[in-house]
Amino acid sequence: MALAHPVDSGEPIEHAVGHVRQRVTVPTAATAVVVAEGPTWHAFQLLHWAFVVLPIVAGANKFFQTLGPWQTSVAPLFSDLLGVSVRSISYTVGAAEGVMGIIVAFSPRIGGWLMAAWLWGIVVTQLIGPGYVDVALRDAALSLGALALARLAVQFDHAINPPVQRSRPEPIPQTVPSPRIAERSERAA
């Protein structure tokens, strides 16, 4: 007869079979191994690679203007406040988006939070700017995806950044002096 305990209690459980009693410790949720498979893993992968590829593409577009004229979406207020051209702002934003895509690629746990903050900055600029409320709403929704990515990355961090296994350095072999060297040192003494 087994005693009923929560699976993730981490407390010892007494388990009795016939006359034999065993004391078993059930691992806590923090020590449980998370397997990188299933719908949660797939959702994480979709968000992870979407927030890698799309910011890099959007950032590159700020330089090449093939997907749309991004300079029209920059509020003139920011250009006046910063004292730089709209084109310079667009190039800076493009470079920042590319860098954030790379950060998300290697550290989605941190990059997800950065991306969410960046998207909320875009939401504010769109609400202040020339009336792109629909873009602001889209970016607010995207920020929720970035937050979901950051939270899922905590669960799957081991799959993205496996622990580094350090090998022990090879011991330096003791060298034995050759007989000729030993003979010379004896003569010198």
C-alpha positions as a Markdown table, in Angstrom:
| # | Residue | x | y | z |
|---|---|---|---|---|
| 1 | Met | 0.0 | 0.0 | 0.0 |
| 2 | Ala | 1.5 | 3.3 | -1.1 |
| 3 | Leu | 0.9 | 6.6 | 0.7 |
| 4 | Ala | -0.6 | 9.3 | -1.5 |
| 5 | His | 1.8 | 12.3 | -1.9 |
| 6 | Pro | 2.1 | 15.0 | -4.5 |
| 7 | Val | 4.5 | 13.8 | -7.2 |
| 8 | Asp | 6.7 | 16.9 | -6.9 |
| 9 | Ser | 6.8 | 17.1 | -3.1 |
| 10 | Gly | 10.4 | 16.2 | -2.8 |
| 11 | Glu | 9.7 | 14.5 | 0.5 |
| 12 | Pro | 10.5 | 10.9 | 1.3 |
| 13 | Ile | 7.6 | 8.5 | 0.6 |
| 14 | Glu | 7.2 | 5.2 | 2.4 |
| 15 | His | 6.2 | 2.4 | 0.0 |
| 16 | Ala | 5.2 | -1.0 | 1.4 |
| 17 | Val | 4.9 | -4.2 | -0.6 |
| 18 | Gly | 4.0 | -7.1 | 1.6 |
| 19 | His | 6.3 | -7.1 | 4.6 |
| 20 | Val | 9.1 | -5.1 | 2.8 |
| 21 | Arg | 9.1 | -1.3 | 3.4 |
| 22 | Gln | 11.1 | 1.1 | 1.2 |
| 23 | Arg | 11.8 | 4.7 | 1.6 |
| 24 | Val | 11.9 | 6.5 | -1.7 |
| 25 | Thr | 12.5 | 10.2 | -2.4 |
| 26 | Val | 10.5 | 11.6 | -5.3 |
| 27 | Pro | 12.4 | 14.4 | -7.2 |
| 28 | Thr | 11.0 | 17.9 | -7.0 |
| 29 | Ala | 9.7 | 19.7 | -10.1 |
| 30 | Ala | 12.9 | 21.7 | -10.1 |
| 31 | Thr | 15.1 | 18.6 | -10.5 |
| 32 | Ala | 12.8 | 16.8 | -13.0 |
| 33 | Val | 14.2 | 16.3 | -16.5 |
| 34 | Val | 12.3 | 18.1 | -19.2 |
| 35 | Val | 12.2 | 16.2 | -22.4 |
| 36 | Ala | 12.4 | 18.4 | -25.5 |
| 37 | Glu | 9.5 | 17.0 | -27.5 |
| 38 | Gly | 5.7 | 17.3 | -27.7 |
| 39 | Pro | 3.5 | 20.3 | -28.3 |
| 40 | Thr | 5.1 | 22.6 | -25.8 |
| 41 | Trp | 8.5 | 22.0 | -27.4 |
| 42 | His | 7.1 | 22.6 | -30.8 |
| 43 | Ala | 5.5 | 25.9 | -29.7 |
| 44 | Phe | 8.8 | 27.0 | -28.2 |
| 45 | Gln | 10.6 | 26.2 | -31.4 |
| 46 | Leu | 8.1 | 28.1 | -33.5 |
| 47 | Leu | 8.4 | 31.2 | -31.3 |
| 48 | His | 12.1 | 30.8 | -31.0 |
| 49 | Trp | 12.9 | 30.7 | -34.7 |
| 50 | Ala | 10.2 | 33.2 | -35.6 |
| 51 | Phe | 11.8 | 35.8 | -33.2 |
| 52 | Val | 15.2 | 35.0 | -34.7 |
| 53 | Val | 14.3 | 35.2 | -38.5 |
| 54 | Leu | 11.7 | 38.0 | -38.5 |
| 55 | Pro | 13.6 | 40.7 | -36.6 |
| 56 | Ile | 16.7 | 40.0 | -38.8 |
| 57 | Val | 14.6 | 40.3 | -42.0 |
| 58 | Ala | 12.8 | 43.4 | -40.7 |
| 59 | Gly | 16.1 | 44.9 | -39.7 |
| 60 | Ala | 17.6 | 44.3 | -43.1 |
| 61 | Asn | 14.6 | 45.8 | -44.7 |
| 62 | Lys | 15.3 | 49.1 | -42.9 |
| 63 | Phe | 18.4 | 49.3 | -45.2 |
| 64 | Phe | 17.0 | 48.0 | -48.4 |
| 65 | Gln | 13.3 | 49.1 | -48.3 |
| 66 | Thr | 12.0 | 46.1 | -50.2 |
| 67 | Leu | 9.1 | 45.1 | -47.9 |
| 68 | Gly | 7.8 | 48.6 | -47.3 |
| 69 | Pro | 8.8 | 52.2 | -46.7 |
| 70 | Trp | 9.7 | 52.1 | -43.0 |
| 71 | Gln | 10.7 | 55.7 | -42.9 |
| 72 | Thr | 7.1 | 56.9 | -43.2 |
| 73 | Ser | 6.3 | 55.1 | -39.9 |
| 74 | Val | 8.8 | 57.0 | -37.8 |
| 75 | Ala | 7.1 | 59.8 | -36.0 |
| 76 | Pro | 8.7 | 63.2 | -37.0 |
| 77 | Leu | 8.6 | 64.1 | -33.3 |
| 78 | Phe | 11.5 | 61.6 | -32.7 |
| 79 | Ser | 13.5 | 63.0 | -35.6 |
| 80 | Asp | 13.1 | 66.5 | -34.2 |
| 81 | Leu | 13.9 | 65.4 | -30.6 |
| 82 | Leu | 17.0 | 63.5 | -31.5 |
| 83 | Gly | 18.2 | 65.9 | -34.1 |
| 84 | Val | 18.9 | 63.2 | -36.7 |
| 85 | Ser | 17.3 | 62.3 | -40.0 |
| 86 | Val | 14.5 | 59.8 | -40.2 |
| 87 | Arg | 16.8 | 57.7 | -42.4 |
| 88 | Ser | 19.4 | 57.5 | -39.6 |
| 89 | Ile | 16.8 | 56.5 | -37.1 |
| 90 | Ser | 15.6 | 53.8 | -39.6 |
| 91 | Tyr | 19.2 | 52.5 | -40.0 |
| 92 | Thr | 19.7 | 52.4 | -36.2 |
| 93 | Val | 16.5 | 50.6 | -35.7 |
| 94 | Gly | 17.3 | 48.1 | -38.4 |
| 95 | Ala | 20.7 | 47.3 | -36.8 |
| 96 | Ala | 19.1 | 47.0 | -33.4 |
| 97 | Glu | 16.5 | 44.6 | -34.7 |
| 98 | Gly | 19.2 | 42.4 | -36.4 |
| 99 | Val | 21.2 | 42.3 | -33.1 |
| 100 | Met | 18.1 | 41.3 | -31.2 |
| 101 | Gly | 17.4 | 38.5 | -33.6 |
| 102 | Ile | 20.9 | 37.2 | -33.0 |
| 103 | Ile | 20.5 | 37.5 | -29.2 |
| 104 | Val | 17.2 | 35.5 | -29.4 |
| 105 | Ala | 19.0 | 32.8 | -31.4 |
| 106 | Phe | 21.6 | 32.2 | -28.7 |
| 107 | Ser | 19.7 | 33.2 | -25.6 |
| 108 | Pro | 15.9 | 33.1 | -26.0 |
| 109 | Arg | 15.3 | 33.4 | -22.3 |
| 110 | Ile | 16.9 | 36.9 | -22.3 |
| 111 | Gly | 16.1 | 37.8 | -25.9 |
| 112 | Gly | 12.4 | 37.2 | -25.4 |
| 113 | Trp | 12.3 | 39.8 | -22.7 |
| 114 | Leu | 14.4 | 42.3 | -24.8 |
| 115 | Met | 12.2 | 41.7 | -27.8 |
| 116 | Ala | 9.0 | 42.3 | -25.8 |
| 117 | Ala | 10.4 | 45.6 | -24.4 |
| 118 | Trp | 11.5 | 46.6 | -27.9 |
| 119 | Leu | 8.0 | 45.8 | -29.3 |
| 120 | Trp | 6.4 | 47.9 | -26.6 |
| 121 | Gly | 8.7 | 50.8 | -27.6 |
| 122 | Ile | 7.4 | 50.4 | -31.1 |
| 123 | Val | 3.8 | 50.4 | -29.8 |
| 124 | Val | 4.4 | 53.7 | -28.0 |
| 125 | Thr | 6.0 | 55.3 | -31.1 |
| 126 | Gln | 3.1 | 54.1 | -33.3 |
| 127 | Leu | 0.6 | 55.6 | -31.0 |
| 128 | Ile | 2.4 | 58.9 | -30.8 |
| 129 | Gly | 3.2 | 58.9 | -34.5 |
| 130 | Pro | 1.2 | 59.3 | -37.7 |
| 131 | Gly | -1.8 | 57.1 | -36.7 |
| 132 | Tyr | -0.7 | 53.5 | -37.1 |
| 133 | Val | -3.0 | 52.1 | -34.4 |
| 134 | Asp | -3.4 | 48.8 | -36.2 |
| 135 | Val | 0.4 | 48.4 | -36.3 |
| 136 | Ala | 0.6 | 49.2 | -32.6 |
| 137 | Leu | -2.0 | 46.5 | -31.8 |
| 138 | Arg | -0.1 | 44.0 | -33.9 |
| 139 | Asp | 3.1 | 44.7 | -32.1 |
| 140 | Ala | 1.4 | 44.5 | -28.7 |
| 141 | Ala | 0.2 | 41.0 | -29.7 |
| 142 | Leu | 3.7 | 40.1 | -30.9 |
| 143 | Ser | 5.1 | 41.2 | -27.6 |
| 144 | Leu | 3.0 | 38.7 | -25.9 |
| 145 | Gly | 4.5 | 36.0 | -28.1 |
| 146 | Ala | 8.0 | 37.3 | -27.1 |
| 147 | Leu | 7.0 | 37.0 | -23.4 |
| 148 | Ala | 5.7 | 33.5 | -24.0 |
| 149 | Leu | 9.1 | 32.7 | -25.7 |
| 150 | Ala | 11.0 | 34.0 | -22.7 |
| 151 | Arg | 8.9 | 31.9 | -20.3 |
| 152 | Leu | 9.2 | 28.7 | -22.4 |
| 153 | Ala | 12.9 | 29.2 | -22.7 |
| 154 | Val | 13.2 | 28.8 | -19.0 |
| 155 | Gln | 11.8 | 25.3 | -19.4 |
| 156 | Phe | 13.9 | 24.4 | -22.4 |
| 157 | Asp | 17.1 | 26.2 | -21.6 |
| 158 | His | 19.0 | 22.9 | -21.4 |
| 159 | Ala | 18.0 | 22.0 | -25.0 |
| 160 | Ile | 19.3 | 25.4 | -26.3 |
| 161 | Asn | 22.4 | 25.8 | -24.1 |
| 162 | Pro | 23.5 | 22.3 | -22.9 |
| 163 | Pro | 25.7 | 22.3 | -19.9 |
| 164 | Val | 29.4 | 22.5 | -20.8 |
| 165 | Gln | 31.2 | 19.4 | -19.7 |
| 166 | Arg | 34.6 | 20.3 | -18.7 |
| 167 | Ser | 37.2 | 17.7 | -19.2 |
| 168 | Arg | 40.0 | 17.3 | -16.7 |
| 169 | Pro | 43.4 | 18.4 | -18.0 |
| 170 | Glu | 45.7 | 15.5 | -18.9 |
| 171 | Pro | 48.4 | 15.0 | -16.2 |
| 172 | Ile | 51.8 | 16.0 | -17.2 |
| 173 | Pro | 53.9 | 12.8 | -17.4 |
| 174 | Gln | 56.9 | 12.7 | -15.2 |
| 175 | Thr | 60.0 | 12.6 | -17.4 |
| 176 | Val | 62.7 | 10.3 | -16.5 |
| 177 | Pro | 66.2 | 11.6 | -17.3 |
| 178 | Ser | 68.1 | 9.7 | -19.9 |
| 179 | Pro | 71.0 | 7.6 | -18.5 |
| 180 | Arg | 73.5 | 10.0 | -20.3 |
| 181 | Ile | 72.1 | 13.0 | -18.5 |
| 182 | Ala | 72.1 | 11.2 | -15.1 |
| 183 | Glu | 75.7 | 10.2 | -15.8 |
| 184 | Arg | 76.8 | 13.8 | -16.5 |
| 185 | Ser | 75.1 | 15.1 | -13.4 |
| 186 | Glu | 76.9 | 12.5 | -11.3 |
| 187 | Arg | 80.3 | 13.5 | -12.8 |
| 188 | Ala | 79.6 | 17.1 | -12.1 |
| 189 | Ala | 78.9 | 16.4 | -8.5 |
